[in-house]
Amino acid sequence: MLADDPLGAQREQPGDPAYLKAFEVIDADPHQYLAVAVAGDEVVGTLQLTFTSGLSRMGMTRATVEAVRVRSDQRGNGLGELLVTWAIDEARARGCGLVQLTTDASRVDAHRFYERLGFTASHVGMKLPL
C-alpha cells in the first residue's frame, strides 16, 4: 500500500529487507504503534502512530499520525476515517494533548480529508534529505 500511489511509486521499493528491519525497530519501541485494518484475512489499511514527549506546551505529549494508507479497492468507504478516528481516540486515551500529521503538499484530496476530520493547516513543515 505504501507504493500504491504516484508518490509512493517513486520512493518505495516493495520487498526490500529494509522494511522488515524498520518494522522490528518500530515494534520494539513502546512509543510507536502500527495499526492495521483487516477485512477477512487481508490487510486493507494501515497507519503509524508515534507518541512524543516534549517540554513545550507544559510538557504535553503529542501523537503523530503517519503513513495512512487504504488499499485502492477499499477507498471511499470510510475506512480511512475509521483509522484516523481510532488514532485520535488512542492518542486521547494515552493522555496526548495534540494529534499532528503531515501530508505531502501535492495531496490536495488528503488535505480536504484531514480538514473534514478537524485538522487545521497551522504550521509549515520542512524536510532535509540526508
Secondary structure, 3 states (H helix, E strand, C coil): CCCCCHHHHHHCCCCCCHHHHHHHHHHHCCCEEEEEEEECCEEEEEEEEEEECCCHHHHCCEEEEEEEEECHHHCCCCHHHHHHHHHHHHHHHCCCCEEEECCCCCCHHHHHHHHHCCCCCCCCCCCCCC
